[in-house]
Amino acid sequence: MSLHRIRPDLARHAQEIAEIAKRAGLDFFETRFELVDFDTMQQIAAYGGFPQRYPHWRFGMEYEKLRKQHVYGLGKIYEMVINNDPCYAYLVEDNSVTDQKLVMAHVYAHCDFFKHNYWFSKTNRKMMDEMANHATRVRRHIDRQGYEDVERFIDTCYPLDNLIDPHSAFMQREAKRDETPSQTMSKEREIEKDVVRFKAKPYLESWINPPHRAEKQRQELMSQKKKEKHVLPRQPLRDVLGFLIEHAPLEDWEADILSIIREEAYYYAPQGQTKIMNEGWATFWHSRLMTRHILTDDEIITYADHHSGTVAMGPGQINPYKIGVELFRDIEERWNKGRFGKEYDECKDMEAKRRWDRKLGMGMEKVFEVRSIHNDVTFIDEFLTPEFVDRFKMYHYRFDPSTRRMVVVNRDFNKIKAQLLFMLTNHAQPYIYVVDGNYSNRGELYLAHKHTGVDLDIKYAVETLKDVQRIWRRPTHLQALINDEMVLFSFDGEQSQQQKIHADMPAPAHGV
């Protein structure tokens, strides 16, 4: 893989566009551009945007898929940018100067988003170095353990990389077990605090709060605390990978590889949580900067052709570039004209709403605020409006074989919004929790699916359970609601089992 610093003419354009972007209000990490050929760009894309990753066959598979897409004209990668400080971005050397300028404006907006969006605030800003470090560690394990053993273990771990808790970086889910006495209330005081006592005058205390009743409660609470001491985890835990790293009987090299996969999953999580916003923000700014400051007369047609291809969206499709940029433009217009708040929402005169303009001029202030604090779910939930859905015909469609056209089957705003939010929540991945690490006191692992409206895909659930068992090395179970019946999937290392859960079966330590 060969990387080259960009040519002097492109470096000059990059400097000019950076200065224009800063004057417009963007504030980004230092951004370093590299010039690469198409083959190198596909290698970088196959590595998830990085020039180095640990060796694994799936990166080769991804490279081959991207190469064929390019060869058969099914897709073309214009740019790649890494959330890092400094940011690294790649330009394809065969692209026209107009395309390079468009990509530079687009990249600077991405870098601004990386720096200021809250959901990226906990990511490793030195991930370029960390990825190289991961590659070195895995190669070292290959030298010691053998390629096949390491690859087989990565094959087991990789399908589980969605079993993390993307919100855990922002909150403490579970109390630390190694808290010192000075940090926590003593066990006796904690129990005494939970003993029920009614208000009573001193001479009525023994009648209102009989000592024998308080002592009975004290013993019950003590017994409950002893049971809780052996419950693992203390509460349902969504970070399944973190639990396995801490409690599964792994060799050191296996725990290290699993921790690498988990760390990289957390690094990529914010990109999945903000796909519409991030691409929308970059498109909002590249179109604004290009059309107002950067384009020359002879570049307009080329720019318009390529930009329109980026934001094209057919019936029934979700193009994050299109939805994102149009929502940001809608927010800017609404806050410039004061089209928000109780008075506007309660206005029933459609002509008055059409002409509504309070000339507040708050649009840019609002879009920068939205860029900083929202993710895709809250972005859509708060700013998608019925008018927006109608304007861009974001309806539900189906293919009509009689006319061979896509036809509208649903225009209900609430249903359209609910389906969009459902697709975006947790990237449409199931919520899986560890609810018992010592099920039936046999050291078995009990996972549970939190049902959010859609059943688990049984085929994938069974295969995922097998991978978890290979790491836990004891029988492993997965509870899930399938066709309105609670079902327990189990795998003991040799055989899979599926049974309906009934009252006689031991319950796990927690429910979800």
Buried (B, 14 or more C-beta within 10 A) or exposed (E): EEEEEBEEEBEEBBEBBBEBBEEBEBEBBEBBBBBBEBBBBBBBBBBBBBBBBBBBEEBEEBBEBBBEBBEEEEEBBBBBBBBBBBBBBBBBBEBEEBBBBBBBBBBBBBBBBBBBBBBBBBBBBEBBEBBBBBBEBBBEBBEEBEEEBBBEBBBBBBBBBBBBBBEBBEEEBEEEEEEEEEEEEEEEEEBBEEBEEEEEEEEEBEEEBEEEEBEEBBEEBEEEEEEEEEBBBBEBBBBBBBBBBBBBEBEEBBBBBBBBBBBBBBBBBBBBBBBBBBBBBBBBBBBBBBEEBBBEEEBEEBBEEBBEEBBEBEBBEEBBBBBBBBBBBBBBEBBBBBBBEEEBEEEEEEEEEEEBEBEBEBBBBBBBEBBBEBBBBBBBBEBBBEBBBEEBEBBBBEEEEEEEEBEEEEBEBEEBBEEBBBBBBBEEEBBBBBBBBBBBEEBBBBBBBBBEEEBBEEEEBBEBBBBBBBBBEBBBBBBBBBEEEBBBBBBEEEEEEBEEBEEEEEEBBBEB
